[in-house]
Amino acid sequence: MTAQEGVVYAAMAMGQIVALDDSQGGAELWVYPQQSAAPGFGCAILRAPEENSDRALDAVYGIPVLSDGLLLVTSYDSRLYAFDRETGERVWDFSAQEAIIGSVTLHQGIAYFGSSDHSVYAIDLQSQRLVWAEPFATENWVWGSPAVDDAKVYVGSMDHNVYALDRATGELIWKTDIGASIVGSVTLADGVLFVGGVDRRLHALSKDTGEELWMTEQLGGWVWGEALVRDGHVYFGSLDGRVHALSVSDGTARWDSVALDGAVRAGPALFGTDLVFGTDAGKVYLVHSETGDTVLRFEADGAVLSTPAVVGNTVYLGTTNGRVYALDLSRRGDPQLWVYPPKK
Amino acid sequence: MQATANRPRVDPKALRKSLITWGAVAALVIIGSQIGWDTIWREGFIRPMLNALLFLYANVGRSFIVAITIFTVVLRLITSPLQIKQTRSSKRMSELQPRVAELQKRYGGNKERLVQEQQKLYREAGVNPLGGCLPTLIQFPIWIGLYRSINSILADTPLELMDLGKDVYAGFSAIKDIVPLQSRFLWLNLAKPDPTPFVLPVLVAGSMWLQQKMMTQPSADAQQASMNQTMQLMMPLMFGYFTTQFSSGLALYFLISNIVGIVMQWGIERLESDTSAAALEKVPAKSRGKPENGSKRQRSKAKR
C-alpha cells in the first residue's frame, strides 16, 4: 500500500494493481490489467506469457514503491514491474531467477531488492540494467527489503547473515551471522541496523562493522516485520501478537510488551505519537509510543500483513481478502472513510 | 411370557460399545463447542504433526524425504489396527456375498423383507456393513492435517512460512537452524509441482491403483463389482491429477504412503490367510464342506 498526492496504489489479490482516488471515495483511476484491453481467452493463450501485456501478476507480497513517474511492483512470478503511475500502463519489467518477495528500496535512481534465487540486485531505473557486474549471491533466500545509505546496501538472508555491500560495486564489505534465518527487512536508523530472526529475537548491529551491539531475549514469536525507529526508541511486533518498545542504545524496554489479538507480521506506521499495528486477525490498533497504551480502533475483514500507509489523518491498509481501507483514526466512532472494492 | 419372547434381544456388549461411541461423540461436541473447533484442530492435529515432522527433519539427516518416510511408517503402524479391521471387515463382507445374492434372489420383490434378512445375516456373521468405512473416515483428518503441515514445512511463500512460524512450538529451538527447509530432492523443488510433469503423477496413480487393487475384495454382486472397478480407476486418476497441482513434497508423501500401504496390506493378507487357515483346520471337515460357508471359494477367487 502506497499513497501519494491523493492517490492510493495497491496490489490486489489475483495480481491486479489498482490506483484509487482518495477524494472520490476510492474510485478507480486505473486497474492493471485493463479490462478493456483483454483480447479474449484464445488470444491470451496463443501468446507467450511475456507477450501478454494484459496478464495479471502473480502474488505480490511487497509494498508498491513510487519513483518519479513510475510505480515499482515486485512479484512472486520473479519479476520487477514498472508501471506508468498516471495510466497504469506497463512500461518495463526485469526478471530475476526466482520469486521476488520483498519490496524494492530506492536510492538515487537505483532499485535494490533480493530474490528467492539467493541474490541481491541493483537495477538502474533509467536503463533497466544491472548496476553491478553481477547480482550479489548469498546462500539462501533473500525475502526482506534492503536498507541503503550513500555508501552501502544492507540486506538480510535466510542463510543467517546480514550483508553490507558496496553500493557502487556490490562487493562484500562485511557480513555478520546472527545465528538464525532472517525473513524480514533490515531497518537502518541512528547508525544502527535492526533485524529480526526466526530465533525470536531482534538484533541490533553496528552499520559500520556489523558488530552485534545487543539483542533481545527470546520473545514469544518470530520477529518478521520491519522495525520503526523514533526518538531513540525502536518499535516492532512479533508473531506471538506482542508489540515491543526498546531503547536504541542498549535494548532496554521502554514499556512492557503489549499483547494484541493476532500475529503481528508487518511493521508499525507512525500516526502522530501513536503507532498503528495491524494483525493477522484483521484488527487495527493504536499503541501510544510513550506509554504503550493500546486501543483497538478497527476490525477489517481479512488479515493485515503489510505496513499501513499514513497521509495526514488518513491511514490506508490492505487485507489478504483483497480490500483496501481508508481510515481516519483521529475521529471518534467508526473510522472508516471508504473501502475498495465497496461492500455490497 | 409371549411378549418377552418376542422382544428383540439386546446384546450387552454391543450396547456398551454403542454407549461408549455415542458418549465419546457427545463429549467431543461439548468440548468442541467450549474450546472452539479451530483450537482443537490446530492443537490436536496440525501442531503435533508439524512439530513431529520438524523434529524428525532436524534430528534425522536433515532430509524431508527421510522425515516424511519415518513419519508415514510410524503413522501407518499406529493406524494399522484400523487397516486390519478394515481388511477383515471387507473380507467377511466378501465371503457373505453369495448368501446376500441368494437373499436378493429370494426376496427381490419384497424390499422390506430383504433388508430385514440382510441385517439378520450381517448380525449373525458379526459384520457391520459400514464397519469398513469407519477406519477410512478416521484417517481423513490425518490426511488433511498432513496436507496443511507439509505445505507449511515446505513453505516458499510468506503466508505459508508465517503459518509455520505460528505453529512451531516455542520450545523447539532447532527451528532457527533449519528454516527454510532443504526443498531440493533429485530434480524436484519439493515446494512446487513436479516440473516434468508426469513422473510423480504416474508413480502416485500407479501405486495407488495397486494398493486399491490389493485392498478391494472381489464381489459377487455385479453392481458392487462395477462400483469397485470404477473406484479403483477413479481414485488413482484423481490423485494423479492432484499431484500435477500440489507441491511435489505432498506428492512424495502420497507415493511413500502408498508404498508403505502396499507392504502393510501384503503383510496383513499373509497374516490373515495364516489365521484363517489355522482356524479352518480346527473346524470339523463336515462343517468346512458346507455350501453356505463361501470363504474358501472366495479366498481362492481373491487369489486368482
Interface residues (C-beta under 8 A of the other chain):
Chain A: A59 Y61 Y76 A99 I101 S116 N140 W141 W143 M158 G179 A180 S181 V183 G197 V198 D199 R200 G220 G221 W222 W224 L239 A263 R265 D280 L305 T320
Chain B: D156 T157 P158 L159 L161 M162 G165 K166 A170 I175 K176 D177 V179 P180
